[in-house]
Amino acid sequence: MGLAAGTRLGSYEILSVLGAGGMGEVYRARDTKLAREVAIKVLPERLAQDAEALNRFEREARAAAALSHPNVLGIHDFGRDGSVAYAVLELLDGTTFREWFAGGPLPPRKAAEAMIGVARGLAAAHDRGIVHRDIKPENLFRSRDGGVKILDFGLAKHDPEGAAIDPVTAGATEPGVVLGTIGYMSPEQVRGLPADARSDIFAFGAILFEAIAGRRAFQRDSHAETMIAILKEEPPELPEETRGLAMPLERIARRCLEKDKEERFQSARDLAFALEAYAGVVRETSDVALRSRTAGGRRSVAVLPFQDLARDAPDPDLGLGLADATITELALLRSLLVRPTATILSYRTRPADPEEAGRTLGVDAVVVGSFQRAGSRLRVTVQLVRAKDGEPLWACKIDTSLDDIFDMQDRVSRRIAEALEVELTASDEQRLSRPVQPVAGAYALYLKGRIHLLDETREQVATAIDSFEKARQIDPSSALPVLGLADAYARMAFTFDPESGWYERAVTMSEKALEIEPNLPEGRYIRGRLLWSPQRGFDHAGALAEFAAAAAGRPSLNEAHHWMASVLMHLGMLEEAEVEFARALAINPLDLIALVHTGLLRLFDGRFREAVEVSRDYANRAGTWTWTQYQLAHGLIRLGEREEAARSIAAAEGRSEREVLFFPIRAILAALSGDTSEAQRQIDLTVQHRRAFGHYHHAQYDVACVYALLGDREAALDWLTQAAGNGFPCYVFFERDPLLESIRSGTRFRELNDRLRTECDSYRALWRSFSSSQG
């Protein structure tokens, strides 16, 4: 039928052709009422002249429009102009998944994150009783900012609810691609049976498999052979070169592709949760088991708090202390992934079923223990249980004393490694040969301090300091209480009070701890944090070296990977940062701050919608509340949702001493509204409240954005240069942030970014040398 440019359909003016197929032609058009560009899908004449089909199409279009979901193509309008029936759609800028897949297998992370959006969109549709029935790469769209949209909800199929679909003709979008559509049909669709939500899940699995394998799951030479494969055959094994991190995604895909729909994921929401667990976007209700096995094939184990068999326990933290000592020892082994103490705190006050705990914590095996105390003597029972079936792998009873706890844990750790068939290397043996640990009373106080540091508020950090100081008084020869003080002082300096001597005290304690125990991994980690600080000019190279040494000394020290990821992210090494975040979250899937930081990484990568979704997930969680509101506001601003961004900042006021960050973001909002005087007032407040906070470089960057919006190019570049020199040389974000659009064409901006890119190359080489040694 072809419509020429300038043709009017109601209030819409055709501009150009976007595409054509068996289900209609799509045009770029201008909405003359609202002065915006849209896409218009003109229905084929055979449908436009069929009153029953047209009514059904309109009902389905209304249902799809009611979804109003960020992962579903928006439908704005539906109408007729003479004999032409059309639907008005959201205009997208990007590529279909089919075009995206043309480049070969996707990196597992990118595949998972894209398919999370698809799963969320499907879940929203299924909740409203809408089944797509034609999910395929041609109907999935990836926009330039990384967002994902499902196309043709209610547009591709016009059968009565639950009607059988002809397996040969259904979804034939254009000549030559029928085979591709057939390749995504579920077995029940191939048999001509009614399709339900689980049919969409089957198609989803076929697309996920194709994304990671680089080939279709059921591609054969003819329609008939393809349908037989769908009914009777399994997808091929992944190519050798695409295995590794892709294997958990393959398991998800194969579950979607079960022939019996009762064996598949039963809801798209569950499917989204499984993918989120893998990708590092963990919700409270999600099961993290899938992600536990993404750490290079290492065996994984969780140690639950030991249960005190006494009715009136004199030391309620002793059971957690015994578990923590075992965790600390096991974490020295490179071939073993050990869940940190932070992940087991919920089991302190309740006995746990090892199988259930193993599934929840996503590990191969669980250590359970109990003890009886008589004075300073202990009788400890330890058992290693296989998580998948509760089968005991090893057990023992040990009579010991409070002063010999650490010798006991060394023996237990070695036996656990043997039972899990983990071979101890020479470097493992060297790491296990540790100096004498603190006495029991000092260690219990040290443990309490560590627990308080898990919730990084000023009050909790102050309480931790008190515990560490008491521990040091009991045992001044131990490195651990000194190290705890260094950690707590460093947090006070970086986050809460940068100008009251905390940093100097942190440096003193850090060096004392390393004098006592020079190779203490936690000591190297704290030294790295102190190097990456305003007081040390954000020594990126030195900090990366220290974090790498800490991770090498204690392979399950997730904090070292997390902070390394943070440094890399600030340098603009976003892909490398994602690797380190994945390593940190593979060890501790519940590291809330690392999870929040994955949203910041998406912001820097220009994936603003994803950044907002992650920030919203964690916006009201303790310990990250204020920072996440700031992060959320930035994402909302880039999406043009300024009113919600302002509400986010208003809600965060007064909740933290990091208030300096909120002056420049209010300045951005003022500049976007054209209020130059208010923008300048907020900049002045930013300068007045400047202190040596570790995050001040973000305030400097925000001020650069304000001046760019106000048209003051030189001031913008002055502030951008300051931010880069103060720990935030993230040239990738500088190139992508729409707020800096007005200054990117100038010579000075290009020279700055070229210099930062060159510097980053040297850091990238340094990180690669560390990463290759980690395996």
N, C-alpha and C positions, 0 to 999 in steps of 0.2 A: 504494500500500500504506500509506502514512503511519503513522509510529510516534508515539504520544503521549508527552509529557514524563513521565518517570518509568519508562518501559519499560526493562527490563533485557535486555541482550544479553551473556550471560556475566557478566564482571566490570565491564561498562560500563553506565552509566546515561544514558539519553537526556535531554538538557536542552532542546534546541530545534532547529528546522529551520534549516539553513543554505542549502540550495538543492536543486533537483531537475531532472532531465533524462532523456533517453532512455537513459542508461547507469547510472541509479540515483539514489537520493536521498542527500543528505549532511546529517548532523546534528552539532551540538555535543553532546559527551558528557563524562561524568566517568569517568576510570579509577579505580575504587574501590580497587584494589590499590596503585597508586602515587600516589594523591591528586593527579592532574593532569588538566587538560582536554585532550581530543583531538577529532579529527573522525572520524566513522564514515561510511563509504560503504556503503550497503545495496544489494546487487545486484538488478537487476530479476528478477522471478519467472521469466521465460523463461530466464535464465542460471542462476539458482539451481537449477532443476530439470533442467538439462542436465548430466549427469555429466561428459561429455567436456569441455564448455566450462568447467565449474567446476574440473576438474583442471588444464586449461590456464591458467585464470586464476590459480590458486594458484601454479603454476610461475612465471608471469610476475611475480606479486607478490613471490615470493621473490627473483627476479633483481633486481627494482627495489629491494627492501629492501637487497640486498647492495651497492648503489652507495654508500650512506652518503656522499653528496656535498652540500656546502652549497647547491648550486644545484638540487638535486633534492628534491622533496617526500618527506619521510621516511615510510616505511611501518613501523608498529610491530607489527602483528599481523594475523592473518587467522583467521576462525572461522565456525562455524555455530551457530545457536541454533534448534533445531527446523527449520522450513522457510526460515529467514532466513539468507542468507550475507552476510558483511560483511567489510570491510577497515578496519583502524584506522590512521588517518593523523595526521601532524603537524598541529596546529591553527595556522592562519595568521591574521594580522591585517593587512589591507591591501586591495588591489584587484587585479583581473585587468588584464592589459594592455588588454583590450577597453574596460574602464571608463576606464583611463588615457588611451587614445587618443581618447576622446570629446571631449576638450578641444581637439583640433586637433593640428597638427604639433608634435613635441617639439623642444626645443633640441637641436642635434646632439650636444653633449657628453652630455646625459642619455640620449639614444637610444643612443649608442655604449656608454656604461658599463653600461646595463641589458642590452644585447644581449651584452656580454662575458660576463656571468653565464650567459646562456642558452647561449652557445657552449661555455663550460666545462662546464656540465652535460651538454650533448650529447656532448662529447668523452669524458667519463667513462663515459657510457652506451655509446657506440660502442666504446670500448676493451673493454667486456665483451660485445660482440656484441648489444647491445640497441638496436633501432631503434624510435623512438617512433611514427612514421607518422601522427601527428595533431597536429603542431605548429601552433598557431594562437593568437591573442591570448587566447582563453578558457582556454587551457591554460598560460598564463604568468601568474605572480603576482608582484606587487611589494609587499613588506611595508613597514610604516611606517618602518623604519630604512633603507630603500633597498635591502635585499637582494632577490634575484630567485630564484624557484623555478619549476622546470618541474613541471607537474602531470600526473597520469595516465600515468606510465611503467608500461607493462604493464597499465593498467586500461582504456584506450580501445579496444584492438584485441585480438581473440582468435583470429586466424587462425594456422594453422600457419606455422612459419618459412618466409618466402619466398613464401607464398601470394599469389595475386593479390587485389586489393581492388576491390570493386564501387565504381566512381566515383560512383554516385548515392547509395548508401545508406551508404557507409563514413563513420563519424564523425558521423553525424547526431545531435547532442547534444540538440536540442530543436526543436520546430516553429518554422519561420521563420528558422533560422540555417544551413540546409543549404547555401545559396549561399555563406555566409561560409566554411564548411569546405571546400567545393569550391574556393574561390578560393585555397587554400593548398596544393593538391595539386600534385605534380610531373607533368610530361608522362607519365612512365612509369606513374604511378598512374592518370592519366586513361585511358591505353590498357589498363588492367587487367593491367599487367606487375608482376613482383615489385618491392617497394620495398626499398632499402638505405639506408645512412647518407646517401648523397648526395640521397635524397629528402627527408630531414629538413633538409638544407642548403638545398634549394630553398624549402621552407616558411619557413625562417629568413630567406631573402632577401626573401620576400614581406612578412614582418612588419617587417623593417628598413626596407623601402621605405615601407610604410604609416606607420611611426613618423615618418619625416622629411618625407613628402609630404602627410600628412593625408588620404590616400585610398588605397584598395586598388589593388594592381597590376593585377588582372585582374577587376575588378567589371563585370559586364554585366547585362542585363535578365533573362536566363534561365539555367538550368543549362547548357543546350547551348551557348549563346553564350559563357559563361564558360569552358567546357572547350575550345572552339575557340580562344579567346584564349590560354589557357595553352599550347596546342599550337603556335600559329602567330604570335602577336603579341608585341610587346615592351611593357614598361611605359611609360606616358607620361613625358614630360619633367617634371622637378620644376617646380613653380610658381616664377615669378621671385622672389617674396618669400622663398622658402625656400632659395635657392641660397647660394653663398658657402661657408661652412664645412661645409655639408651635402653638397657635391659629392663629396668623397672617400668618404663613406658611400654615396652613390648608386652609385659605381663598385663598391664591395664588394657592394652588393645586386644589381646587374646581373650580376656574375660568378656569384653564387649562383643566379641565375634563368636561366642558360643552358639552352637546350632540351636540348642534349646533355649528359648527366651527366658525361661525360669532360672537359668544358670548365669545370665548376664547381670551386670549392674541393674538394679531394679528402678533406679531413678537417676536422672541427669545430675541431680544435686549431690548424690553420693559419688558420682563420677567426678564432679568438680572438686569435691573434698579430697579424693584420692590424688588428683593431679596437683592440687595445692600443696598437699603434704610433700610430694616430690619436689615441687618447684620452690619450696621455701616460704610459701604464703600460708602459714598454718593457722587455722581457726581453732577455737577452744574445743569445738565438737569434732574436729577431724582426727582420724587415726593416722599416726605418724609412722606406721609400720613400713610403708612402701619406701620411705626415704632412708630408713636405717641401713639399707643394703646398697647404698650408692657410693660407698667410700672405698672404691677400688677393690672390692671383694673381701675386705677384712672381716673376720669374725667379730660379732658384737655382743656385748654383755652389759647387764645392769646389776648393780649391787643394792639390794633393798636394805633399809635400816634394820639392824639386828633387834630382835624382840627380847626384852627383859622379862624373864620368867617370874621375877619377884612381883608380888602384888603391890608393894609400896616401893617403887624404885627410888633410891637415894639420889640418882643422877639421871634425870630423864633424857639427857642428850648423849649418854654413853652409847646407846645403840646406834645413833646416827654417827657418832664418832668412830665406832668400829667400821661402819660401812664406808665412811669417808676415807679412813686409813687404807682400806682395801682398794677403793677407787683410785686414790692417789698412787698406790703402788702399781696397779694394773695399767694405769694410764701411761706408764713409762714404756710399755711394749708397743712397738711400731705396728705389729701385725694384728693388733687388737683394738677395736673401737669400743670405748668405755663411756657410758653415759655419766656425765658429771653429777655432783651432789645436788645441784640445783634441780635436776629433773626428778629426784626421788623424795622431795620434801613432803609431798602429799601423803606419803606412806608412813610418816613418822608416828601417827597416832592410831593407825589401823593395820591389822594384819592383811596381807595381800595374797591372793591366789597367784602362784608363779606364772601360770599360763596366761591369765588375764593381764598381769603386769607386763609380761613379755610382749603381748600383742599391743598394749597401749604404748609401751616405750619403744617398740619396734626393734627388738634384739633377738639374737639367736638363743641366748641362754640367760638365766637369772640366778643370782647368788642370793640365797636366803640363809639367815642365821639366827641363832638365839643364844642367850648366855644366862648364867646364874652367877651371882656375885656373893662372895663371903669375905668381907673385909677388903683386902687388896687383891684377893685371889679371884680368878675367873675360870669358869668352865664354859667353853665356847663350842657350840655345834654349828658346823657350816655345811651347806649342801649346794651343789650346782645342779640346776634343773634345766632341761631342754625346753625352750619356750613353746614349740609347736605342739607338743603332746604331753608335757609334764613329766617326761621320763628323767629320773635321777641319773646324772652322769658321774657324780663323785660326791662323797660325803666323808666327814671326819669329826672327831671330838678332840679338843685341845685344852689341856690344863695350863694356865698361864697366870700372869699377874698384870696389874695395871701398868707396871713399869716395863713389861715385856710385850706390850700390845704390838709394837711395830715389828719385832722379830717374828711374832705370830703371823702378822699380815704378810710378811715376806714369804713365809712357808706356804700360807694359803694361796697367795698369788701365783706362786710357781706351780702348785698342784692344779689350779684352775687353768693355767696356760696349757699344762700337759693334757688335761681332760678335753680341752677344746682343740687339741692338736695344733697349738701355736708353737712353732719352733723358736726358741730363744736364740737370737743372734749374739755375736760378740758385743755389739753395741748395746743390746738389751741387757746383757749381763753387767756391762759397765754402768748403765743407768741404774740398775737395781742395787749396786753396791753404794749405798748412800751413807752419809755420816749419821751419827746418833740423833734420833728424833727428840723432840721436847718431852719432858716428863708429862704424865697423864693429865695432871691438873692444868698445866699450861696449854696442852693441846686442846682440852675441852673449851677453854676460854678462846683460843685461837679459832676453833670451829664456830663458836657463837659469833665471833666477829665476822667471819666469812659469810655466815647466814644473813647477818644484818646488811652486808654489802650487796646482797642479791637484789634488794629494793633500793635503788639509788636516789633516796631523798636525803636532804641535809640531816634530818633527825636520825635516820638509820645509819648514815655514815658516822655521825658523832657517837652513837651508841657503839658502833664497831670499834672506834678508836679507844673507847673506854675498856672494851674487852681485850684488845691487843695490848694495851698498856699493862693491864693486870697480869696477862700471860707473860709478858716480858719481865715483870717483877719476880714472878715465880721461877722463870728459867731464862736468865739473861744470856746464856750461851747458845740458845737456839736461834736459828735464822728465821724461822717461820713467824713468830710474833713481830719481829722487826720488819719483815717483809709485809705483813698485814698493815702495819702502821704506814709504810711507804705507799701502799696501795690506797689506803683511806686518805692520806694527806694529798696524794696526787689528784684524787677526785674532788677534794675540797678546792684545790687550786684551779683545776680546769673548769669546773662547773659552777661552784658556789661563791667562792671568796678568793679571787686571784691575788689580792694585794695585802694579805695578812700573814705572810711568811710561810704559808702552807707548802709552797713549791720548794723552798729551800729545805724545809724539814723533810719533805718527801725524798729529795736527792740524798740528804744525809742518811736517812734510814735505808734507802735502796743500796747505797754503797756499803753500809755496815752489813746488810744481809749478804751481799756478794763477797765481802771479806770473810764472813763466817763460812759460807758455802759458795765458792766461786762459780760453779756450774749449775746453780739452782735455776731450773727453767723459769719458774715464776719470777725470779729476780731479773732475768734477762727481759722478760715481758714487761715488768714495771719500768725498767730502764728505757725500753723502747717508748713507752707512753710518755715518760718525762722528756725524752729527746724530741718527740713530736708535740711540741707545746710552744706557745708564744714566747716563753722565756728563753727557749733554745732556738728560736727562729724557725720552728718546724723543720727539723733535720730529717727530711724524708728518707734519705739513704741510710742514715744511722738507725732510724726507727725500724725500717724494713729489715735491716740486718739483725737487729735484736729480736724482732718478732719471729724471724726465721729460725734463729738459734733456739728460742723458747719452744717453738713447735717441733724442732728436731729433738730437743731434750725430753719433751713430754708430748708425744704425738697426739694425745687426746686433750690437749689444752686448747679448748675452743676459743678462748679469749684472744690467743695469739693470732689465730686466723681471722677473727672478727676485726681486730684492730688493724691488721695488715690490709684487710679489705677496705677499711675506712680510709687509710692512707692512699691506697691505689685509686679509690673513687675520687678523692679530692684532686689527685693528679690528672684525672681524666682517663685513666686506664679502666674503663667500665667493664669490659669483658673479663679482664683479669680479676677485678674486684668481685665479679659474680662467682668466679671459681672459688675465691677465698670465702665468700659468704656461704657458698654451698658446703665447703669443708667445715666451717664453723657450725652450720645448722645440721650437718650430718652427725656431728658429735652431740650437739645439744639442740634438738628441734624446738625447744621452748625458750630459747634465748630471745626474749622480747625485744631488746634493744637492737639486736642484729636483724630481727624481722622488720622492725620499723625502718632501719637503715636501707633495707631492700627497696622500700618505697622512695627514699631519697635518691637512690641510684636510678630508679626509673624516671624520676624528675630530671636528673642530669642527662639522661639518655633521650629526653624529649617524649617519653611515653607518659604524657600527663594524665590521661584517664586512668591508666594503671596505677600511677603514683597516688592519685586521689583515692582509689579503691583500697590500696594497702593502708594508707594513712587513716581512712575511716574505720578500717577493721580494728585498729589499735588506738584510736583517738581517746578513749576513755579508760585506758588501762593504767594502773598505778606504775609510777616510775618513769613514764615517758609522756605523760599527759601534755605538758606545756610544749615540749619540742614537737610532738606530733601535730598539735594544733597549728604551729608555725609552718610545718612542712605541708600540712593539708591546705592551709591558706595559699601557699605558693602554687600548688597544683591547680587549685580552683581559679586563681588569677589567670593562669595560662589557658584555661578552658573558657575564660570570659565570664565566669560565675562570681562576679565581684561582690555581690551582696552576701552570698554565703561565706566568702572569704572574710569579709568584714565581721560577720557573726562569729566565725571561728576565732579571730583575733580578740574580739571583745570578750568571748568566753574564757580566753586564756589569761587575761589581764589579772595581775595580782597573785598568780599561782606560783611564780618562780622568780628568783633573782636574775634570770636571764631576760628580764624585761627589755633590755637594750635591743633585742632582736625585733621587738614589736614596733618600735619607732620607725625604722626604715620601711617596714612592710606597710604601715599606715601611710607613709609617704608615697609609696608606689600606688596605693589605692587613690590617694588625693591627686597624683599626677595623671592617672588614667581618667579621673573625673574632670580634669582641667583646672583644678584648684591649686595654682602655683604657690600661693602664699602658705597654704596649709602644708603642702609638700615640703617647702623650705623650712617651716617651723619644725616638722618632724625630723628633718635632717639635722637641724641644730640640736634637737634633743638627743639624737643619736650620738653626736660628738660630745655633748655634755656628759652623757652616761658611759662614755668609753672607759672600759677597764680591760685588763689583760685576760678576759675570758677566752677559752679555747675556741669558742664559736664566733668571735667578733669578726673574723674574715667574712662570714656570711652577711653580717650587717654592712660591711664595706661593699660587698658585691651588690646588695640591695640598693645602696645609695647610688652606685654606678647606673643601675637600671632606672632610678628616678631621674637622674640627669639626662640619660638617653631619651627618656620619654618627654622631658621638658625641652629637648633640642639643644642642650649644652654639651656638645660633643667633647670638648677638652676636659671639662669637669668629670664627665662620665669616664673617660679614659684614665684620668688621674686616679679615680677611686677604683677602677677595675685593676689598674696596675698595683695599687696598694693591696687589694684583696689577693691577687696572685702572689705577691711577695710575702704575704702574711699567712701562707699555708693553704691557699685555695687557687692553685694554677690550673683550674679545670677547663682547659681550652676547648674541649669537646662541647661543654655546656655553653661556653661563650659563643660558639659557632651556631648553636641551635636555639638558644633562648629567644623567643619572639620579642621580648622586652628590649633587647639590644639591637634590634633590626636597624635602627637609624645610624649606628656608628660602625657597622661592619664593612662598609665600602671604603672606609678611609685607610690611608697608608699606615697610620700609627697603629690602628687595630690589627692590621695584617702583620705588621712587624712584631707586635706583642705576641700574637698567637703563633707565628712561625717560631719565635724563640722558645715559647713554652712547649711546642710540639717537639722541638729538637731536644730539649731537656728531658721530656717525658720518654723519649726513645732510650736514653741511658738508664732511666729507672726501670723501663720495661725489660731491658737486658739483665739488669740486676735481679728483678723478680723471677725471670725465667731460670736463672741459675739456681735460685733458692727452690723454685717449684720443682725443677727436675730432680733435685736431691730428696724431695719429699715423696716422690713416686706418684 
